[in-house]
């Protein structure tokens, strides 16, 4: 029992280490900072948080051994503010990443995102390539502008809150505006990589189309991992650390 309590205390301490918040375009954004070295921004998936997606599985701590790791709660999630209209999501979520870099006086950082966070990371790289040192897409590939997948997100009806209250469906509808064009993806000069579970439907829907236009971006598949289970696997954590290190060679 004492061991379990000790582990819980350590996890709580890790989640709140360097915790802070700032305002991005009128929206409060919560974030944590751990470690030192070249900066890495970690962006979580839909209905998750920085703690759930990155810190509790141990990825934040692993990266913090050699990097300054910034873990944010996206607007609509975690301890950040939760706007209620879809116009306040989408591209605004990418701008929050840049605002966070400005707030921390960071000129350029590695940007890594899981699922929705991968959409945000790619949109950030497209809009602000000068702020991105390396781009890591996890559980995500390319949301193509004008595609049926973009239309799927556009058609989602907006409700005030969803089960669990992690974010409104306005966020889901706003995700359609995270789509980018083929020309924008091809124009990127930053080093990039993809990590996805081998049982994740995202591979077929988003990663394979990306590989067709950027075949030089390496894709690592996590064995036995689905979309929701991938982040909990130690091999995923190790591959994230390896990918970030590869951007610095």
C-alpha positions as CSV (number, residue, x, y, z in Angstrom):
1,X,0.0,0.0,0.0
2,X,2.8,2.4,0.9
3,X,4.5,1.7,-2.4
4,X,1.3,2.4,-4.3
5,X,0.7,5.6,-2.5
6,X,4.3,6.6,-3.2
7,X,3.9,6.0,-6.9
8,X,0.7,8.0,-7.0
9,X,2.4,10.9,-5.2
10,X,5.2,10.8,-7.7
11,X,2.8,10.8,-10.6
12,X,0.9,13.8,-9.2
13,X,4.2,15.6,-8.7
14,X,5.3,14.9,-12.2
15,X,2.0,16.1,-13.7
16,X,2.2,19.4,-11.9
17,X,6.0,20.0,-12.1
18,X,6.5,23.5,-13.6
19,X,2.7,24.0,-14.0
20,X,1.6,27.4,-15.3
21,X,-0.9,29.1,-17.5
22,X,-1.1,32.0,-19.9
23,X,-3.6,33.7,-22.2
24,X,-3.6,33.0,-25.9
25,X,-6.0,35.3,-27.8
26,X,-8.3,35.6,-24.8
27,X,-8.2,31.9,-23.9
28,X,-6.4,30.5,-20.9
29,X,-4.0,27.7,-21.8
30,X,-2.5,25.5,-19.1
31,X,0.9,23.9,-19.6
32,X,3.8,22.3,-17.7
33,X,7.6,22.4,-18.3
34,X,10.1,19.8,-17.3
35,X,13.8,19.2,-18.1
36,X,16.3,21.3,-19.9
37,X,17.8,21.3,-23.4
38,X,16.3,21.9,-26.8
39,X,12.6,22.5,-26.4
40,X,9.9,20.0,-27.4
41,X,6.2,20.9,-27.4
42,X,3.8,17.9,-26.8
43,X,0.2,18.2,-28.0
44,X,-2.4,15.7,-26.9
45,X,-5.4,14.1,-28.7
46,X,-9.1,14.8,-28.6
47,X,-10.9,14.4,-25.2
48,X,-7.5,13.9,-23.5
49,X,-5.0,16.2,-21.8
50,X,-1.3,16.7,-21.7
51,X,-1.1,14.7,-18.5
52,X,-3.2,11.7,-19.8
53,X,-1.5,11.6,-23.2
54,X,2.1,12.3,-22.4
55,X,3.0,12.6,-18.7
56,X,1.2,9.6,-17.1
57,X,2.5,7.1,-19.7
58,X,6.1,8.3,-19.0
59,X,6.9,10.0,-22.3
60,X,7.3,13.4,-20.8
61,X,9.8,12.1,-18.2
62,X,11.7,10.2,-20.8
63,X,12.1,13.2,-23.1
64,X,12.9,15.5,-20.1
65,X,16.2,13.6,-19.5
66,X,17.6,15.5,-22.5
67,X,15.1,18.2,-23.5
68,X,13.0,21.0,-22.2
69,X,9.6,19.5,-22.5
70,X,6.5,21.7,-22.7
71,X,3.2,19.8,-22.4
72,X,0.1,21.9,-23.1
73,X,-3.6,21.4,-22.5
74,X,-5.3,22.4,-25.8
75,X,-8.2,24.8,-25.6
76,X,-11.3,22.9,-24.9
77,X,-9.4,20.3,-22.8
78,X,-7.9,19.6,-19.5
79,X,-7.3,22.7,-17.3
80,X,-7.4,25.2,-20.3
81,X,-10.5,27.3,-21.1
82,X,-13.3,25.7,-23.1
83,X,-14.8,28.0,-25.7
84,X,-18.2,27.0,-27.0
85,X,-18.2,27.9,-30.7
86,X,-16.4,26.0,-33.4
87,X,-14.9,29.3,-34.8
88,X,-12.7,29.4,-31.6
89,X,-11.0,26.1,-32.6
90,X,-9.3,24.8,-35.7
91,X,-6.5,27.1,-36.8
92,X,-6.7,28.9,-33.4
93,X,-5.3,25.8,-31.8
94,X,-2.2,26.0,-34.0
95,X,-1.9,29.7,-33.1
96,X,-2.0,28.7,-29.4
97,X,1.2,26.6,-30.0
98,X,3.0,29.7,-31.4
99,X,1.6,31.9,-28.6
100,X,3.0,29.4,-26.1
101,X,6.5,29.6,-27.8
102,X,6.3,33.4,-27.7
103,X,5.2,33.3,-24.0
104,X,8.2,31.1,-23.1
105,X,10.6,33.2,-25.4
106,X,11.3,30.1,-27.5
107,X,12.3,30.9,-31.1
108,X,12.0,27.3,-32.4
109,X,11.0,23.9,-31.0
110,X,10.3,20.3,-31.9
111,X,6.5,19.9,-32.2
112,X,5.0,16.5,-31.5
113,X,1.3,15.8,-31.5
114,X,-0.9,12.7,-31.1
115,X,-4.2,12.3,-33.1
116,X,-5.8,15.7,-33.0
117,X,-2.5,17.0,-31.7
118,X,-0.9,15.7,-34.9
119,X,-3.3,17.7,-36.9
120,X,-2.4,20.8,-34.8
121,X,1.3,20.0,-35.2
122,X,1.1,19.8,-39.0
123,X,-1.0,22.9,-39.2
124,X,1.5,24.7,-37.0
125,X,4.4,23.6,-39.3
126,X,2.5,24.8,-42.4
127,X,1.6,28.2,-41.0
128,X,4.8,28.8,-39.1
129,X,7.6,26.7,-40.5
130,X,10.2,29.0,-39.1
131,X,9.2,28.1,-35.5
132,X,9.5,24.3,-36.0
133,X,12.8,22.5,-35.6
134,X,11.3,19.0,-36.1
135,X,7.8,17.6,-36.7
136,X,6.6,14.4,-35.1
137,X,3.1,13.1,-36.1
138,X,1.9,10.3,-33.7
139,X,-1.4,8.5,-34.4
140,X,-2.0,10.9,-37.2
141,X,-0.9,11.7,-40.8
142,X,-2.5,14.2,-43.2
143,X,-5.9,15.7,-43.0
144,X,-6.3,16.8,-46.6
145,X,-8.0,20.1,-47.4
146,X,-11.1,19.3,-49.5
147,X,-11.2,15.6,-48.6
148,X,-14.1,13.5,-47.4
149,X,-12.4,13.3,-44.0
150,X,-12.4,17.1,-43.7
151,X,-16.1,17.1,-44.6
152,X,-16.7,14.5,-41.9
153,X,-15.4,16.9,-39.3
154,X,-17.4,19.8,-40.8
155,X,-20.7,17.9,-40.6
156,X,-20.5,17.1,-36.9
157,X,-23.4,18.9,-35.1
158,X,-22.3,21.3,-32.3
159,X,-23.6,20.4,-28.9
160,X,-22.8,22.3,-25.7
161,X,-20.9,19.5,-24.0
162,X,-19.9,15.9,-24.7
163,X,-19.7,12.9,-22.3
164,X,-17.0,13.6,-19.7
165,X,-17.0,17.3,-20.4
166,X,-13.5,17.2,-21.8
167,X,-14.4,19.5,-24.7
168,X,-17.4,20.6,-26.6
169,X,-18.3,19.1,-30.0
170,X,-17.5,22.6,-31.3
171,X,-13.8,21.6,-31.1
172,X,-14.5,18.5,-33.2
173,X,-16.3,20.6,-35.9
174,X,-13.5,23.2,-35.7
175,X,-10.9,20.5,-36.5
176,X,-12.0,20.6,-40.1
177,X,-10.0,23.9,-40.3
178,X,-6.8,22.0,-39.4
179,X,-6.8,20.5,-42.9
180,X,-3.8,21.4,-45.1
181,X,-3.3,21.2,-48.9
182,X,-0.9,18.8,-50.7
183,X,1.1,21.8,-51.9
184,X,1.5,23.0,-48.3
185,X,2.7,19.6,-47.1
186,X,5.1,19.2,-50.0
187,X,6.6,22.7,-49.3
188,X,7.7,21.8,-45.8
189,X,11.4,21.7,-45.3
190,X,11.5,20.6,-41.6
191,X,12.6,17.1,-40.6
192,X,9.6,15.0,-39.9
193,X,8.5,11.5,-38.9
194,X,5.4,9.5,-38.1
195,X,4.6,6.9,-35.4
196,X,1.3,4.9,-35.6
197,X,-0.1,1.7,-34.1
198,X,-0.2,-1.2,-36.6
199,X,-3.9,-1.7,-35.6
200,X,-4.8,1.9,-35.9
201,X,-7.3,2.9,-38.7
202,X,-5.5,6.2,-38.8
203,X,-2.8,4.4,-40.7
204,X,-5.0,3.8,-43.7
205,X,-7.0,7.0,-43.5
206,X,-4.3,9.6,-42.7
207,X,-0.8,8.1,-42.7
208,X,-0.8,6.2,-46.1
209,X,-2.0,9.3,-48.0
210,X,0.8,11.3,-46.3
211,X,3.3,8.7,-47.3
212,X,2.3,9.0,-50.9
213,X,3.3,12.6,-51.1
214,X,6.1,12.6,-48.5
215,X,7.6,9.1,-48.9
216,X,10.9,10.2,-47.3
217,X,9.2,10.8,-43.9
218,X,9.9,7.6,-42.0
219,X,6.8,5.8,-40.6
220,X,7.3,3.6,-37.4
221,X,4.5,1.2,-36.6
222,X,4.0,0.1,-33.0
223,X,3.2,-3.6,-32.9
224,X,-0.1,-4.6,-31.4
225,X,-1.2,-1.0,-30.9
226,X,-4.6,0.6,-31.7
227,X,-5.4,4.3,-31.7
228,X,-6.3,4.4,-27.9
229,X,-3.6,2.0,-26.6
230,X,-0.6,3.2,-28.5
231,X,0.5,5.9,-26.1
232,X,0.6,3.4,-23.1
233,X,3.2,1.1,-24.7
234,X,6.8,1.6,-23.6
235,X,7.9,1.0,-27.2
236,X,5.9,4.1,-28.2
237,X,7.6,6.2,-25.6
238,X,11.0,5.0,-26.8
239,X,10.3,5.7,-30.4
240,X,9.2,9.2,-29.6
241,X,12.5,9.8,-27.9
242,X,14.4,8.3,-30.9
243,X,12.5,10.4,-33.4
244,X,13.1,13.7,-31.6
245,X,16.8,12.7,-31.3
246,X,17.0,12.0,-35.1
247,X,15.9,15.6,-35.8
248,X,19.0,16.9,-34.1
249,X,21.6,14.8,-36.1
